[in-house]
């Protein structure tokens, strides 16, 4: 047997807030190791003394059998001169470095805690139960190392029972920082139309009764408030739409369980796994089943945004109601940030909600629900927030000290720490002072939490974006990054690839280097720069930004590009709901080139086709036209594409003319939509083949919001692979503008600006 020795071990990664120190403590007992474990700002530190064989096995088990929620990025050890002492201890955390370890996202309540809610006397039906395997993390943390005094649980002194669990190595709540119970933990209150209800059990029962009776209730969640109501009540749904100023965007539904959900939507194995994950995001599913939803829930779209309960309160709520599902939509006024403060909720939601349900623990970091979908077996993140943020993205590029302001829509900013990108939670569309206040607050808090002192800030080229204005506000040196270059760079960064790629960036809008609105781009790109090889032929956007919410304007523009003649005869055929005077004004604007900025946007092309098909003249929420067009699409790979040509950029005028002809012949909308989707796939694959022939590059990167379209994504990936391309897509960040900040970060780092 080898002699006893002592080593100091440093473990980095997601190793705080997930029961790692108790794991080390118990592992030390198993192998007879003496010493201690403690959290540092940048790592978990272990002093371990024991015989050589036992010590080797101890270290090996740290690497091979960590707690289920842990992620070890690195583990190193060195000989230590310090004597380990007798036994093994968990010491108070140290904070002696500017380096930081990862911060755990918020985690859905675990099955063990749900069982404890029915068996532990002090936690019977406690609606904020948690342990080392679950519960709030990022939403309550103020600073690192992760200890109770650095969270919003600091004001709640543990009772004798909870303190005993917290210090018992054999207990699952050993060093669980948010540990609490009915006797010592945060408590719920309900402020109703007539009375205030106190007491956790009574609040749950009254909330269930109100929702069942058709009331709208604002309910405090993990990272912010939700509006909850009965999805089977037309009156409740309409009241919520009116109060929230949300005309047509679908509502997310929380279903009782997966079996109930299957009655309303199709759920495959990968979707079920995602729904049951610790993240518990909203998952976009194909509507279908034996039961139907009211049209006002999803506005007659073919998808359902569904999630399962993730807080103990949610599980208790379903115990008290017979409803199979409850609307759980973000607790905010349209285009404003989700509300997190109790008093703000009570004042802001007066007149919208019939009651407000709060608990008296502060939310420090605002985190909305994440939204995902599963395309061809792979998870696609559409909104990255609760359950994901602030988990970093590991990079092959050093980005330390660089910040990235992100885009204007679906904003998320990024901070560089070493060779990791720390992406913020979903911020939203930067359209008002409230969202900008949230942006600034989140930026400051993440810089503090991760001890980032930015020395350079990257930003979008658009001079009028509020994110660009924020970059100027910082006073830091600035690095402008073209929007679509950032899209492609982001996808390359998260996939760990470098060198030249064929970048296909299709979205609604992005400021181009020529001042035009780009959005249908084919780039030959790497982190240091790009060549714009080709793009969708420019068309006018009559009325500028107004064309992005009134698709009939883009349809008129494409019709004008096709023949350039008087457009008035198209109005009665395709746009009877548009006043003749308005339509004629747009025709005149196109003819005289007045307020018609040029665009190559694929998103605006989808809008035009949706309008020509009679699916959407004016949008009540972003991307509605494209979503309605996609809902009509069958299998595009089984359909013949429309004709198009590439003699002068990517010219789709013949496609539009064929769609007009099909409409006049009475061809059904489903066939037209499917052929159009087939055309876009054909455009992508044919253009990529041409670029490969000229450049020798066989790697294709797909990014931009248009790849949220399942038909386009799955069809394009399959056809590119059949044409022997290596295809890279997003999996850790959104393909939409929520991922742009990552691209800005790496481009600025590599460019050295």
ABEGO torsion letter per residue (X at the ends): XBBBBBBBBBBBEBABGAGAAAAAAAAAAAAGBBEBBBBBAABBBBBBBEBAAAAAAAAAAAAABBBAABBBABBBBBBBABBAEBEBBBBBBBBABABBBBBBBBBBBBAAAAAAAAABAAABGBAABBBAABEBBAAABABOBBBAAABAAAABBBBAAAAAAAABAABAABGBAABBBAAABBBBBBBBAABBBBEAAAAAAAAAAAAAAGBBBBBBBAAEBBBBBBAABAAAAAAAAAAAGBAABBBBBBBABAAAAAAABBBBAAAAAAAABAAGBBBBBBBEEABBBBAAAAGGBABBBBBBBABAAAAAAAAABABABBBBBBBBBBGBBBBABAAAAAAAABGABABBBBBABBBABBBBBBBBBBBGGBBBBABBBBGAOABBBBBABBABGBBBAEBABGBBBBBBBEABBBBBBBAEBBABAAAAAAAAAAAAAAAAAAGBBBABBBBBABAABAAAAAAAAAGBBBBBBBAAAAAAAAAAAAAGBBEBBBBBBBBABBBBAAGBBBGBBBBBBBAAEBBBABBBBBBBBBGEAAAAABAAAAAAAAAAAAAGBBAAAAAAAABAABBAAAAAAAAAAAAAGBGBBBBABAAAAAAAAAAAAGABABBABBGAAAAAAAAABBBAAABBBBBBBAABEBBAAAAAAAAAAAAAAGBBAAAAAAAAAAAAAAAAAAAAAAAAAAAGBABBBBBEAAAABAAAAAAAAAAAAAAGBBBBBBAABBABAAAAAAAAAAAAAAAGX
